[in-house]
Amino acid sequence: MSIALTPEPPYYAVIFTSIRKEDSTFYDETAAKMEELVLKQPGYLGHEHAREDIGITVSYWASLQAIKDWKDQTDHQMAQNKGKSDWYRHYKIRICKVEKEYGM
């Protein structure tokens, strides 16, 4: 895992925070498939994730339209529905505009 290489701002971030249910059958397989698929999605810039008791994934996007297109992608919609019905006890999605970044 590494820190995503993002372009100069502005760009967008989607913060997906979740708490999974005990039984997450096929979650890992579906997550791997989504990771392969998102790499081909126009406007996708990268992502970072961490999981302990709470999972946090931050994905980076060139535009709000690119975020919407990923949300509406057919296989991703099926994964979202499975997450709502089977995998997550609770989740929240936040969409932000990144206006400044710095680091080393």
MOPAC internal coordinates of N, CA, C and O (Angstrom, degrees):
PM7 1SCF
backbone

  N    0.0000 0     0.00 0     0.00 0    0    0    0
  C    1.4620 1     0.00 0     0.00 0    1    0    0
  C    1.5226 1   108.42 1     0.00 0    2    1    0
  O    1.2310 1   121.13 1   -40.82 1    3    2    1
  N    1.2984 1   115.44 1   139.18 1    3    2    1
  C    1.4585 1   120.39 1   177.47 1    5    3    2
  C    1.5244 1   109.36 1  -138.54 1    6    5    3
  O    1.2310 1   121.00 1    -9.09 1    7    6    5
  N    1.3026 1   115.69 1   170.91 1    7    6    5
  C    1.4627 1   121.19 1   176.56 1    9    7    6
  C    1.5264 1   107.66 1   -79.79 1   10    9    7
  O    1.2310 1   120.51 1   -47.60 1   11   10    9
  N    1.3240 1   116.62 1   132.40 1   11   10    9
  C    1.4604 1   121.90 1  -178.23 1   13   11   10
  C    1.5229 1   110.99 1   -61.07 1   14   13   11
  O    1.2310 1   121.15 1   -40.90 1   15   14   13
  N    1.3089 1   115.40 1   139.10 1   15   14   13
  C    1.4629 1   121.51 1   174.20 1   17   15   14
  C    1.5184 1   107.60 1   -89.48 1   18   17   15
  O    1.2310 1   120.79 1   -68.73 1   19   18   17
  N    1.3071 1   116.09 1   111.27 1   19   18   17
  C    1.4579 1   121.10 1  -176.39 1   21   19   18
  C    1.5268 1   109.83 1  -111.74 1   22   21   19
  O    1.2310 1   120.73 1   -22.96 1   23   22   21
  N    1.3316 1   116.22 1   157.04 1   23   22   21
  C    1.4623 1   119.61 1   178.94 1   25   23   22
  C    1.5251 1   111.02 1   -74.96 1   26   25   23
  O    1.2310 1   120.94 1    -2.70 1   27   26   25
  N    1.3019 1   115.80 1   177.30 1   27   26   25
  C    1.4678 1   120.13 1   173.29 1   29   27   26
  C    1.5308 1   108.53 1   -60.88 1   30   29   27
  O    1.2310 1   120.14 1   -41.73 1   31   30   29
  N    1.3350 1   117.33 1   138.27 1   31   30   29
  C    1.4635 1   119.98 1   176.27 1   33   31   30
  C    1.5264 1   110.70 1   -62.49 1   34   33   31
  O    1.2310 1   120.14 1   -22.74 1   35   34   33
  N    1.3036 1   117.34 1   157.26 1   35   34   33
  C    1.4509 1   126.66 1    10.35 1   37   35   34
  C    1.5352 1   112.88 1   -88.97 1   38   37   35
  O    1.2310 1   121.53 1   -28.49 1   39   38   37
  N    1.3091 1   114.69 1   151.51 1   39   38   37
  C    1.4546 1   124.82 1   170.31 1   41   39   38
  C    1.5277 1   105.36 1  -156.13 1   42   41   39
  O    1.2310 1   119.83 1     1.94 1   43   42   41
  N    1.3092 1   117.93 1  -178.06 1   43   42   41
  C    1.4602 1   121.26 1  -173.92 1   45   43   42
  C    1.5199 1   111.18 1  -118.43 1   46   45   43
  O    1.2310 1   121.26 1   -28.42 1   47   46   45
  N    1.3269 1   115.20 1   151.58 1   47   46   45
  C    1.4560 1   122.33 1   175.96 1   49   47   46
  C    1.5274 1   108.83 1  -125.33 1   50   49   47
  O    1.2310 1   121.16 1   -42.96 1   51   50   49
  N    1.3273 1   115.38 1   137.04 1   51   50   49
  C    1.4600 1   121.62 1   172.17 1   53   51   50
  C    1.5224 1   106.21 1  -110.98 1   54   53   51
  O    1.2310 1   120.71 1   -59.89 1   55   54   53
  N    1.3239 1   116.24 1   120.11 1   55   54   53
  C    1.4566 1   122.13 1   179.76 1   57   55   54
  C    1.5328 1   107.25 1  -103.61 1   58   57   55
  O    1.2310 1   121.21 1   -64.13 1   59   58   57
  N    1.3291 1   115.29 1   115.87 1   59   58   57
  C    1.4653 1   121.66 1  -179.68 1   61   59   58
  C    1.5281 1   107.29 1  -111.72 1   62   61   59
  O    1.2310 1   120.73 1   -67.49 1   63   62   61
  N    1.3250 1   116.21 1   112.51 1   63   62   61
  C    1.4505 1   123.08 1  -179.56 1   65   63   62
  C    1.5241 1   107.84 1  -111.74 1   66   65   63
  O    1.2310 1   120.41 1   -46.34 1   67   66   65
  N    1.3455 1   116.82 1   133.66 1   67   66   65
  C    1.4617 1   118.36 1  -174.78 1   69   67   66
  C    1.5212 1   112.03 1  -147.15 1   70   69   67
  O    1.2310 1   121.84 1   -24.93 1   71   70   69
  N    1.3291 1   114.08 1   155.07 1   71   70   69
  C    1.4576 1   123.40 1   169.57 1   73   71   70
  C    1.5249 1   105.53 1  -122.81 1   74   73   71
  O    1.2310 1   121.03 1   -59.06 1   75   74   73
  N    1.3245 1   115.64 1   120.94 1   75   74   73
  C    1.4646 1   120.02 1  -176.77 1   77   75   74
  C    1.5226 1   111.65 1   -86.25 1   78   77   75
  O    1.2310 1   121.93 1   -23.76 1   79   78   77
  N    1.3176 1   113.90 1   156.24 1   79   78   77
  C    1.4599 1   121.62 1   171.39 1   81   79   78
  C    1.5272 1   108.36 1   -76.00 1   82   81   79
  O    1.2310 1   120.72 1   -15.07 1   83   82   81
  N    1.3272 1   116.24 1   164.93 1   83   82   81
  C    1.4706 1   120.84 1   179.56 1   85   83   82
  C    1.5205 1   110.88 1   -60.67 1   86   85   83
  O    1.2310 1   119.86 1   132.88 1   87   86   85
  N    1.3220 1   117.87 1   -47.12 1   87   86   85
  C    1.4650 1   122.03 1  -178.45 1   89   87   86
  C    1.5214 1   108.96 1   -93.00 1   90   89   87
  O    1.2310 1   120.84 1   -70.03 1   91   90   89
  N    1.3087 1   115.99 1   109.97 1   91   90   89
  C    1.4678 1   120.92 1  -179.34 1   93   91   90
  C    1.5353 1   109.52 1  -121.63 1   94   93   91
  O    1.2310 1   120.47 1  -130.40 1   95   94   93
  N    1.3229 1   116.70 1    49.60 1   95   94   93
  C    1.4520 1   122.28 1  -177.98 1   97   95   94
  C    1.5262 1   110.78 1   -55.63 1   98   97   95
  O    1.2310 1   120.49 1   -50.17 1   99   98   97
  N    1.3057 1   116.67 1   129.83 1   99   98   97
  C    1.4709 1   126.53 1   179.15 1  101   99   98
  C    1.5267 1   113.92 1    71.18 1  102  101   99
  O    1.2310 1   120.20 1  -173.74 1  103  102  101
  N    1.3242 1   117.22 1     6.26 1  103  102  101
  C    1.4599 1   119.63 1   179.61 1  105  103  102
  C    1.5259 1   111.00 1   -61.63 1  106  105  103
  O    1.2310 1   120.32 1   128.64 1  107  106  105
  N    1.3290 1   116.99 1   -51.36 1  107  106  105
  C    1.4644 1   120.86 1  -176.13 1  109  107  106
  C    1.5294 1   111.97 1   -60.40 1  110  109  107
  O    1.2310 1   120.33 1   138.83 1  111  110  109
  N    1.3216 1   116.97 1   -41.17 1  111  110  109
  C    1.4613 1   120.85 1   178.45 1  113  111  110
  C    1.5211 1   111.67 1   -63.75 1  114  113  111
  O    1.2310 1   120.90 1   137.28 1  115  114  113
  N    1.3223 1   115.88 1   -42.72 1  115  114  113
  C    1.4639 1   120.49 1  -179.97 1  117  115  114
  C    1.5255 1   110.29 1   -68.49 1  118  117  115
  O    1.2310 1   120.17 1   138.95 1  119  118  117
  N    1.3240 1   117.27 1   -41.05 1  119  118  117
  C    1.4729 1   120.79 1   178.76 1  121  119  118
  C    1.5299 1   110.27 1   -60.97 1  122  121  119
  O    1.2310 1   120.07 1   138.99 1  123  122  121
  N    1.3236 1   117.47 1   -41.01 1  123  122  121
  C    1.4670 1   120.90 1   178.38 1  125  123  122
  C    1.5284 1   110.80 1   -64.38 1  126  125  123
  O    1.2310 1   120.58 1   139.79 1  127  126  125
  N    1.3213 1   116.49 1   -40.21 1  127  126  125
  C    1.4695 1   120.37 1   178.21 1  129  127  126
  C    1.5320 1   110.60 1   -64.76 1  130  129  127
  O    1.2310 1   120.18 1   138.45 1  131  130  129
  N    1.3373 1   117.26 1   -41.55 1  131  130  129
  C    1.4616 1   120.78 1   179.25 1  133  131  130
  C    1.5258 1   110.32 1   -65.21 1  134  133  131
  O    1.2310 1   120.39 1   142.74 1  135  134  133
  N    1.3269 1   116.86 1   -37.26 1  135  134  133
  C    1.4628 1   119.92 1   179.08 1  137  135  134
  C    1.5294 1   110.87 1   -64.59 1  138  137  135
  O    1.2310 1   120.00 1   140.10 1  139  138  137
  N    1.3197 1   117.60 1   -39.90 1  139  138  137
  C    1.4723 1   120.98 1   175.43 1  141  139  138
  C    1.5240 1   110.94 1   -64.20 1  142  141  139
  O    1.2310 1   121.04 1   136.85 1  143  142  141
  N    1.3206 1   115.63 1   -43.15 1  143  142  141
  C    1.4560 1   121.37 1  -176.00 1  145  143  142
  C    1.5240 1   112.34 1   -68.28 1  146  145  143
  O    1.2310 1   119.91 1   138.67 1  147  146  145
  N    1.3240 1   117.77 1   -41.33 1  147  146  145
  C    1.4645 1   120.66 1  -175.85 1  149  147  146
  C    1.5314 1   110.91 1   -65.97 1  150  149  147
  O    1.2310 1   120.25 1   151.37 1  151  150  149
  N    1.3206 1   117.13 1   -28.63 1  151  150  149
  C    1.4655 1   120.19 1   178.82 1  153  151  150
  C    1.5273 1   112.23 1   -60.55 1  154  153  151
  O    1.2310 1   120.66 1   155.27 1  155  154  153
  N    1.3318 1   116.34 1   -24.73 1  155  154  153
  C    1.4723 1   122.02 1  -179.43 1  157  155  154
  C    1.5236 1   112.41 1   -94.71 1  158  157  155
  O    1.2310 1   120.33 1   177.47 1  159  158  157
  N    1.3234 1   116.97 1    -2.53 1  159  158  157
  C    1.4623 1   121.19 1  -174.07 1  161  159  158
  C    1.5261 1   110.39 1   -79.43 1  162  161  159
  O    1.2310 1   119.63 1   -56.06 1  163  162  161
  N    1.3431 1   118.30 1   123.94 1  163  162  161
  C    1.4670 1   120.27 1   177.11 1  165  163  162
  C    1.5307 1   111.57 1   -56.85 1  166  165  163
  O    1.2310 1   120.94 1   -44.98 1  167  166  165
  N    1.3202 1   115.82 1   135.02 1  167  166  165
  C    1.4586 1   121.11 1   178.12 1  169  167  166
  C    1.5111 1   114.82 1    89.43 1  170  169  167
  O    1.2310 1   119.83 1   173.49 1  171  170  169
  N    1.3394 1   117.93 1    -6.51 1  171  170  169
  C    1.4652 1   121.43 1   178.26 1  173  171  170
  C    1.5213 1   109.03 1   -75.54 1  174  173  171
  O    1.2310 1   120.24 1   -47.84 1  175  174  173
  N    1.3386 1   117.14 1   132.16 1  175  174  173
  C    1.4593 1   121.93 1  -176.73 1  177  175  174
  C    1.5231 1   113.71 1  -111.81 1  178  177  175
  O    1.2310 1   119.66 1   161.88 1  179  178  177
  N    1.3250 1   118.25 1   -18.12 1  179  178  177
  C    1.4561 1   121.66 1  -178.99 1  181  179  178
  C    1.5170 1   110.60 1   143.60 1  182  181  179
  O    1.2310 1   121.32 1    -2.91 1  183  182  181
  N    1.3484 1   115.09 1   177.09 1  183  182  181
  C    1.4688 1   118.95 1   177.57 1  185  183  182
  C    1.5242 1   110.27 1  -157.59 1  186  185  183
  O    1.2310 1   121.80 1   -13.22 1  187  186  185
  N    1.3158 1   114.17 1   166.78 1  187  186  185
  C    1.4527 1   123.80 1   174.90 1  189  187  186
  C    1.5252 1   107.09 1  -139.13 1  190  189  187
  O    1.2310 1   120.48 1   -31.53 1  191  190  189
  N    1.3247 1   116.69 1   148.47 1  191  190  189
  C    1.4647 1   118.21 1   177.87 1  193  191  190
  C    1.5261 1   111.10 1  -149.67 1  194  193  191
  O    1.2310 1   121.73 1   -22.14 1  195  194  193
  N    1.3182 1   114.30 1   157.86 1  195  194  193
  C    1.4588 1   122.65 1   176.68 1  197  195  194
  C    1.5242 1   107.57 1  -150.18 1  198  197  195
  O    1.2310 1   121.22 1   -31.49 1  199  198  197
  N    1.3294 1   115.27 1   148.51 1  199  198  197
  C    1.4684 1   119.14 1   178.34 1  201  199  198
  C    1.5097 1   109.56 1  -144.06 1  202  201  199
  O    1.2310 1   121.61 1   -50.30 1  203  202  201
  N    1.2995 1   114.52 1   129.70 1  203  202  201
  C    1.4626 1   124.68 1   166.47 1  205  203  202
  C    1.5230 1   103.21 1  -131.44 1  206  205  203
  O    1.2310 1   120.07 1    63.29 1  207  206  205
  N    1.3115 1   117.47 1  -116.71 1  207  206  205
  C    1.4681 1   120.19 1   173.23 1  209  207  206
  C    1.5236 1   110.30 1   -74.77 1  210  209  207
  O    1.2310 1   121.07 1   146.90 1  211  210  209
  N    1.3309 1   115.56 1   -33.10 1  211  210  209
  C    1.4650 1   122.38 1   177.68 1  213  211  210
  C    1.5218 1   107.59 1  -114.48 1  214  213  211
  O    1.2310 1   120.51 1   -46.27 1  215  214  213
  N    1.3190 1   116.63 1   133.73 1  215  214  213
  C    1.4604 1   121.03 1   176.35 1  217  215  214
  C    1.5181 1   109.66 1   -96.45 1  218  217  215
  O    1.2310 1   120.91 1   -40.23 1  219  218  217
  N    1.3102 1   115.86 1   139.77 1  219  218  217
  C    1.4663 1   120.88 1   176.39 1  221  219  218
  C    1.5209 1   107.80 1  -133.36 1  222  221  219
  O    1.2310 1   120.97 1   -55.46 1  223  222  221
  N    1.3140 1   115.76 1   124.54 1  223  222  221
  C    1.4541 1   122.17 1   172.91 1  225  223  222
  C    1.5157 1   107.46 1  -123.41 1  226  225  223
  O    1.2310 1   120.75 1   -51.13 1  227  226  225
  N    1.3226 1   116.18 1   128.87 1  227  226  225
  C    1.4562 1   121.68 1   175.34 1  229  227  226
  C    1.5180 1   106.60 1  -115.82 1  230  229  227
  O    1.2310 1   120.77 1   -61.30 1  231  230  229
  N    1.3197 1   116.13 1   118.70 1  231  230  229
  C    1.4657 1   120.36 1   176.47 1  233  231  230
  C    1.5195 1   108.37 1  -111.29 1  234  233  231
  O    1.2310 1   121.42 1   -29.70 1  235  234  233
  N    1.3275 1   114.89 1   150.30 1  235  234  233
  C    1.4635 1   121.54 1  -174.65 1  237  235  234
  C    1.5216 1   109.30 1  -117.01 1  238  237  235
  O    1.2310 1   121.24 1   -39.26 1  239  238  237
  N    1.3400 1   115.24 1   140.74 1  239  238  237
  C    1.4580 1   121.63 1  -171.30 1  241  239  238
  C    1.5158 1   110.65 1  -139.70 1  242  241  239
  O    1.2310 1   121.16 1   -30.46 1  243  242  241
  N    1.3114 1   115.39 1   149.54 1  243  242  241
  C    1.4605 1   121.67 1  -179.68 1  245  243  242
  C    1.5279 1   112.47 1   -73.66 1  246  245  243
  O    1.2310 1   120.19 1   152.26 1  247  246  245
  N    1.3385 1   117.24 1   -27.74 1  247  246  245
  C    1.4665 1   119.83 1  -174.69 1  249  247  246
  C    1.5238 1   110.87 1  -156.49 1  250  249  247
  O    1.2310 1   121.21 1   -15.88 1  251  250  249
  N    1.3245 1   115.29 1   164.12 1  251  250  249
  C    1.4605 1   120.53 1   173.49 1  253  251  250
  C    1.5259 1   111.00 1   -64.60 1  254  253  251
  O    1.2310 1   120.50 1   145.18 1  255  254  253
  N    1.3306 1   116.65 1   -34.82 1  255  254  253
  C    1.4662 1   119.98 1   178.15 1  257  255  254
  C    1.5244 1   110.92 1   -63.82 1  258  257  255
  O    1.2310 1   119.92 1   139.89 1  259  258  257
  N    1.3269 1   117.76 1   -40.11 1  259  258  257
  C    1.4617 1   121.03 1   177.98 1  261  259  258
  C    1.5331 1   110.55 1   -61.91 1  262  261  259
  O    1.2310 1   120.18 1   141.07 1  263  262  261
  N    1.3286 1   117.26 1   -38.93 1  263  262  261
  C    1.4634 1   121.64 1   176.80 1  265  263  262
  C    1.5189 1   109.93 1   -63.03 1  266  265  263
  O    1.2310 1   120.38 1   133.39 1  267  266  265
  N    1.3148 1   116.88 1   -46.61 1  267  266  265
  C    1.4701 1   121.09 1   179.19 1  269  267  266
  C    1.5231 1   110.90 1   -61.72 1  270  269  267
  O    1.2310 1   120.25 1   137.01 1  271  270  269
  N    1.3180 1   117.12 1   -42.99 1  271  270  269
  C    1.4710 1   120.29 1  -179.79 1  273  271  270
  C    1.5232 1   111.06 1   -61.71 1  274  273  271
  O    1.2310 1   120.04 1   141.10 1  275  274  273
  N    1.3320 1   117.54 1   -38.90 1  275  274  273
  C    1.4690 1   120.38 1   177.28 1  277  275  274
  C    1.5254 1   110.25 1   -68.21 1  278  277  275
  O    1.2310 1   119.91 1   137.41 1  279  278  277
  N    1.3219 1   117.78 1   -42.59 1  279  278  277
  C    1.4638 1   121.08 1   177.69 1  281  279  278
  C    1.5195 1   111.09 1   -58.75 1  282  281  279
  O    1.2310 1   120.54 1   144.03 1  283  282  281
  N    1.3353 1   116.58 1   -35.97 1  283  282  281
  C    1.4623 1   121.81 1  -176.83 1  285  283  282
  C    1.5292 1   113.66 1   -88.79 1  286  285  283
  O    1.2310 1   119.40 1   175.62 1  287  286  285
  N    1.3216 1   118.74 1    -4.38 1  287  286  285
  C    1.4624 1   121.50 1  -178.92 1  289  287  286
  C    1.5363 1   109.06 1   -63.44 1  290  289  287
  O    1.2310 1   120.18 1   -46.69 1  291  290  289
  N    1.3205 1   117.26 1   133.31 1  291  290  289
  C    1.4653 1   122.60 1  -169.69 1  293  291  290
  C    1.5246 1   113.92 1   -56.27 1  294  293  291
  O    1.2310 1   119.57 1   128.04 1  295  294  293
  N    1.3254 1   118.42 1   -51.96 1  295  294  293
  C    1.4624 1   120.18 1  -179.53 1  297  295  294
  C    1.5260 1   111.35 1   -64.98 1  298  297  295
  O    1.2310 1   120.55 1   143.75 1  299  298  297
  N    1.3243 1   116.55 1   -36.25 1  299  298  297
  C    1.4607 1   120.00 1   177.73 1  301  299  298
  C    1.5306 1   110.60 1   -66.74 1  302  301  299
  O    1.2310 1   120.07 1   142.62 1  303  302  301
  N    1.3253 1   117.48 1   -37.38 1  303  302  301
  C    1.4676 1   120.33 1   177.26 1  305  303  302
  C    1.5298 1   110.80 1   -62.58 1  306  305  303
  O    1.2310 1   120.41 1   139.73 1  307  306  305
  N    1.3396 1   116.83 1   -40.27 1  307  306  305
  C    1.4650 1   120.25 1   178.09 1  309  307  306
  C    1.5303 1   110.06 1   -62.81 1  310  309  307
  O    1.2310 1   120.16 1   138.29 1  311  310  309
  N    1.3312 1   117.31 1   -41.71 1  311  310  309
  C    1.4646 1   121.09 1   177.80 1  313  311  310
  C    1.5300 1   110.63 1   -65.02 1  314  313  311
  O    1.2310 1   120.15 1   139.32 1  315  314  313
  N    1.3332 1   117.32 1   -40.68 1  315  314  313
  C    1.4644 1   120.85 1   178.14 1  317  315  314
  C    1.5268 1   110.57 1   -60.02 1  318  317  315
  O    1.2310 1   120.65 1   134.94 1  319  318  317
  N    1.3228 1   116.36 1   -45.06 1  319  318  317
  C    1.4667 1   120.73 1  -179.65 1  321  319  318
  C    1.5255 1   111.30 1   -63.28 1  322  321  319
  O    1.2310 1   120.56 1   139.16 1  323  322  321
  N    1.3278 1   116.53 1   -40.84 1  323  322  321
  C    1.4685 1   121.49 1   177.92 1  325  323  322
  C    1.5327 1   109.68 1   -64.02 1  326  325  323
  O    1.2310 1   120.70 1   139.49 1  327  326  325
  N    1.3320 1   116.26 1   -40.51 1  327  326  325
  C    1.4565 1   120.09 1   177.60 1  329  327  326
  C    1.5191 1   111.60 1   -60.70 1  330  329  327
  O    1.2310 1   120.40 1   135.77 1  331  330  329
  N    1.3262 1   116.84 1   -44.23 1  331  330  329
  C    1.4630 1   121.19 1  -179.59 1  333  331  330
  C    1.5208 1   111.33 1   -64.84 1  334  333  331
  O    1.2310 1   120.18 1   139.44 1  335  334  333
  N    1.3242 1   117.25 1   -40.56 1  335  334  333
  C    1.4577 1   120.39 1  -174.57 1  337  335  334
  C    1.5292 1   113.41 1   -86.13 1  338  337  335
  O    1.2310 1   119.73 1   147.35 1  339  338  337
  N    1.3452 1   118.12 1   -32.65 1  339  338  337
  C    1.4664 1   119.34 1  -168.73 1  341  339  338
  C    1.5266 1   116.18 1  -123.21 1  342  341  339
  O    1.2310 1   119.12 1   147.58 1  343  342  341
  N    1.3339 1   119.28 1   -32.42 1  343  342  341
  C    1.4562 1   119.63 1  -165.59 1  345  343  342
  C    1.5207 1   115.54 1  -104.25 1  346  345  343
  O    1.2310 1   119.68 1   150.04 1  347  346  345
  N    1.3239 1   118.21 1   -29.96 1  347  346  345
  C    1.4637 1   119.64 1  -172.25 1  349  347  346
  C    1.5223 1   112.31 1  -111.00 1  350  349  347
  O    1.2310 1   121.71 1   -45.55 1  351  350  349
  N    1.3338 1   114.34 1   134.45 1  351  350  349
  C    1.4720 1   119.77 1   170.28 1  353  351  350
  C    1.5153 1   109.34 1   -80.90 1  354  353  351
  O    1.2310 1   121.21 1   146.33 1  355  354  353
  N    1.3360 1   115.29 1   -33.67 1  355  354  353
  C    1.4662 1   121.01 1  -178.74 1  357  355  354
  C    1.5244 1   107.92 1  -157.63 1  358  357  355
  O    1.2310 1   120.78 1   -34.96 1  359  358  357
  N    1.3324 1   116.11 1   145.04 1  359  358  357
  C    1.4664 1   119.67 1   173.12 1  361  359  358
  C    1.5156 1   109.30 1  -152.68 1  362  361  359
  O    1.2310 1   121.38 1   -19.70 1  363  362  361
  N    1.3071 1   114.96 1   160.30 1  363  362  361
  C    1.4613 1   121.45 1   176.31 1  365  363  362
  C    1.5176 1   107.41 1  -146.24 1  366  365  363
  O    1.2310 1   121.13 1   -37.98 1  367  366  365
  N    1.3159 1   115.44 1   142.02 1  367  366  365
  C    1.4638 1   122.42 1   177.44 1  369  367  366
  C    1.5233 1   107.77 1  -120.94 1  370  369  367
  O    1.2310 1   121.58 1   -48.01 1  371  370  369
  N    1.3237 1   114.58 1   131.99 1  371  370  369
  C    1.4588 1   121.17 1   177.46 1  373  371  370
  C    1.5235 1   107.82 1  -126.05 1  374  373  371
  O    1.2310 1   120.44 1   -43.51 1  375  374  373
  N    1.3096 1   116.77 1   136.49 1  375  374  373
  C    1.4612 1   121.69 1   178.80 1  377  375  374
  C    1.5244 1   107.64 1  -116.42 1  378  377  375
  O    1.2310 1   121.29 1   -52.51 1  379  378  377
  N    1.3318 1   115.14 1   127.49 1  379  378  377
  C    1.4587 1   121.14 1  -174.23 1  381  379  378
  C    1.5206 1   110.44 1  -130.56 1  382  381  379
  O    1.2310 1   121.20 1   -28.14 1  383  382  381
  N    1.2989 1   115.31 1   151.86 1  383  382  381
  C    1.4602 1   120.82 1   171.27 1  385  383  382
  C    1.5195 1   108.01 1   -97.57 1  386  385  383
  O    1.2310 1   120.52 1   -56.32 1  387  386  385
  N    1.3184 1   116.62 1   123.68 1  387  386  385
  C    1.4613 1   121.36 1   177.88 1  389  387  386
  C    1.5150 1   107.01 1   -87.28 1  390  389  387
  O    1.2310 1   120.78 1   -61.60 1  391  390  389
  N    1.3057 1   116.12 1   118.40 1  391  390  389
  C    1.4592 1   121.31 1  -178.36 1  393  391  390
  C    1.5123 1   112.70 1  -107.06 1  394  393  391
  O    1.2310 1   120.77 1   160.45 1  395  394  393
  N    1.3380 1   116.13 1   -19.55 1  395  394  393
  C    1.4546 1   120.07 1  -179.15 1  397  395  394
  C    1.5214 1   108.33 1  -151.24 1  398  397  395
  O    1.2310 1   121.03 1   -35.29 1  399  398  397
  N    1.3461 1   115.64 1   144.71 1  399  398  397
  C    1.4491 1   120.05 1   173.49 1  401  399  398
  C    1.5272 1   108.88 1  -145.93 1  402  401  399
  O    1.2310 1   121.26 1   -27.71 1  403  402  401
  N    1.3120 1   115.20 1   152.29 1  403  402  401
  C    1.4538 1   119.76 1   174.03 1  405  403  402
  C    1.5182 1   107.77 1  -158.26 1  406  405  403
  O    1.2310 1   120.47 1   -17.32 1  407  406  405
  N    1.2986 1   116.70 1   162.68 1  407  406  405
  C    1.4464 1   121.62 1  -179.29 1  409  407  406
  C    1.5123 1   109.98 1   168.87 1  410  409  407
  O    1.2310 1   121.56 1    14.07 1  411  410  409
  N    1.3292 1   114.62 1  -165.93 1  411  410  409
  C    1.4578 1   118.70 1   178.90 1  413  411  410
  C    1.5091 1   110.24 1  -133.25 1  414  413  411
  O    1.2310 1   120.10 1   180.00 1  415  414  413

